[in-house]
Amino acid sequence: MDEILERFETEVKRGMMQVAIMCLLEQERYGYDIIKSLKDNGLGVEEGTLYPILRRLEDERLLTSRWETAGPRPRKYYVITAYGKEVRVKLLASLKAFGGAIERLEREAGGV
């Protein structure tokens, strides 16, 4: 059963992580800051997972980025675009609708 639960959680987390990142990037953040903020909110993520998501969201024009080289080490900062905000609103509405449907189905099944 553990293997089934782990696979399910991985699949769900993959989609949720994209929305969570889009919510965090209302203000500019760099990779480590994003990882820390996600972890602080109960959504731990590894660098090897985060950066491909950021690249994909940037390729889809949902995020934009810029390099900052003035500090001790170069950092790439990400922020959500206007288009990304529009998509985020729709994704959050979709997630809320799914959550509501699951809660109703759970009640019907006698789970709550």
N, C-alpha and C positions, 0 to 999 in steps of 0.2 A: 504494500500500500504506500510506503514511503516514496518509492520511485514514481508512482502515479502522481502523488501530491507534489513532489518536486518538479516534475515535468509541467504540470498544470500551472504552478506558481511561476515558473520561468516564462511560460507563454503569456500569462496575464501581465506579469511585471514588464515584459518587453514593450507592450503597447502603452501601459500606464506611465512608464518612465518618460516616453516622449512628451506626454501631456504635462507631467510634473516639471520637466525641464522648461517647457514653454511657459509655464506659470512662474518659474523662478526668474526668467530672463526679461522681466519687465524693466530691470536695470541691468547695466553691463556687468558681466561676471566672467572670470577666467576659469579654466578647468578645475583646478584644485578647490576653488571657492564653490563651484557647482557641486562637486562631490561632497564637500563638507556640509553644505546646506541640505542636500538630499539626505545625507546620513542623519543630520540633526532632526529631520522630519520623518525618520523611520524608513527611509528608502535607500539603503546602502547600495552603492554601485561601484564597480571597479573601473579604472581608467580604460582598460581594454574594451569595456562595454560603452562607456560614456562617449569617447571620441568618435566612434563610428556613427553613433546617434546624432551627435552634433554635426558631423559632415553631411549626413543624409538630410537633416532638417535645413541645413544651409543650402544644399543642392536643390531642395524643394522651395527655396525662397521664403522659408518660414523664420529663419534667423539670418542675421548678418554678423560679420566679425571684422575685427581690426587688430593689428599687431601693435603692442606697446613695447618699445625697446629702450625707453629711458631709464628704467630701473636696473637693479642688479642682474636680472635675467629677463629675456624677452617673454612676454605673455600675450596670448591670443584671447581677446575679449569678445564675448558673444552677447547679442541682444536680439529680442524678438522684433520682427518687422511688422508693419501695419497689416500686411496680408496674413502674417502669422497670428496676429491678434484675432483677426476674423475667423481663421481656422480654429484657433483655441476655443473661442466661444462656442462654436458648433461641436467640437469634440467634447467639451465639458457637458454640454446639453445632452449629447448622446450617452455619455457615461452615466449621467444622472438618470436618464430614462432606463438604461440597462439595470442600474442599481435598484430602481423602483420596481421594475419587472421581476427581478430576482427576489426581492423582499416579498412581493405578492405571491410568487410561486412557493416560496419557503413557508409562508403562512398557510397556504392551501395544503401543503404537504404535512402540516402539523409541527413544523420545526420551531415556530415561535409562538 
